[in-house]
Amino acid sequence: MSGNDVGWMRAAVRGDLAEGEVLGVEVAGRSIALYAADDAIFATDNICTHAYACLSDGWLDGEVIECPLHAARFDIRTGKVLDPPATEDLKTYQVRVVGDEIQVRLD
């Protein structure tokens, strides 16, 4: 493993995530949401920062995920809160595709 590979973990297989979809996965004990939008893949924490709800059960509209519990909305590219009741941004993760494997970088 080279120095550039430190922290990268397998999250899913590319075929598991279609364009416009959200997939909840567990990576090294963390609940992470993977999003396929605009021909790219993004990753954030899967748990809403407002109340315990899985964002992967929410609604993806372009680059915005809406929490299924209280309709807080976040930008999947940056993790920024767009609409209350959430006030805390989501943690985001770097994503890369190696072969058919989606990998996220855990720091």
C-alpha positions in Angstrom: 0.0 0.0 0.0 1.4 3.3 -1.0 1.3 6.5 1.1 -1.5 7.8 -1.2 -3.7 4.8 -0.2 -3.7 5.5 3.6 -7.2 5.9 4.9 -9.1 4.7 1.8 -11.7 2.0 2.6 -14.0 0.0 0.3 -17.5 1.2 0.7 -19.5 -0.4 -2.2 -19.3 -1.7 -5.7 -20.1 0.8 -8.5 -23.0 -1.4 -9.7 -24.7 -1.0 -6.3 -25.3 2.8 -6.9 -27.3 4.1 -9.9 -27.4 7.7 -10.9 -29.8 9.7 -8.7 -29.7 7.1 -5.9 -28.6 7.1 -2.3 -27.0 4.0 -0.6 -26.4 3.6 3.1 -23.3 1.6 3.9 -21.1 0.9 7.0 -17.4 1.5 6.6 -15.1 0.8 9.6 -18.0 1.2 12.0 -19.3 4.5 10.5 -22.7 4.9 8.9 -22.0 6.6 5.5 -24.4 7.7 2.7 -23.2 7.4 -0.8 -24.8 9.5 -3.5 -24.6 9.3 -7.3 -25.4 12.7 -8.8 -24.2 14.6 -11.8 -22.1 11.7 -12.9 -20.1 11.8 -9.7 -20.2 10.0 -6.3 -20.4 11.9 -3.0 -20.2 10.6 0.6 -21.4 12.1 3.9 -22.3 10.8 7.3 -25.6 8.9 7.0 -27.1 10.2 10.2 -28.9 13.6 10.1 -27.2 16.2 12.4 -30.7 17.3 13.8 -32.2 14.0 15.0 -31.4 10.3 14.5 -32.5 9.5 11.0 -30.7 7.8 8.1 -30.3 10.2 5.2 -30.1 7.2 2.9 -33.9 6.8 3.6 -34.4 10.4 2.5 -35.0 12.0 -0.9 -32.2 13.0 -3.3 -32.9 15.9 -5.6 -29.9 16.7 -7.7 -27.2 17.6 -5.2 -29.5 18.0 -2.2 -30.5 15.3 0.3 -33.7 15.7 2.4 -33.9 14.0 5.7 -36.9 11.7 5.9 -37.7 12.7 9.5 -38.0 16.5 9.7 -37.1 17.6 6.1 -33.8 19.2 6.9 -31.8 19.5 3.7 -28.1 19.3 3.0 -25.8 19.9 0.0 -24.2 16.5 -0.6 -21.1 18.1 -2.1 -20.2 20.2 0.9 -22.4 18.8 3.7 -23.7 22.4 4.3 -27.2 22.7 5.9 -29.6 24.3 3.4 -32.8 24.1 5.5 -33.7 23.8 9.1 -34.4 22.2 11.6 -30.7 21.1 11.2 -28.1 23.7 12.1 -25.0 21.6 12.0 -23.3 20.6 8.7 -22.7 17.0 7.7 -19.2 15.5 7.7 -18.2 14.7 4.1 -15.7 12.2 2.8 -13.5 12.1 -0.3 -14.6 9.4 -2.8 -12.7 7.6 -5.5 -13.5 4.7 -7.8 -10.8 2.1 -8.3 -11.8 -0.4 -10.9 -15.4 -1.3 -9.9 -14.9 -0.4 -6.2 -16.2 2.8 -4.6 -13.8 3.8 -1.8 -14.1 6.5 0.8 -11.3 8.1 2.7 -11.6 8.0 6.5 -9.3 10.5 8.2 
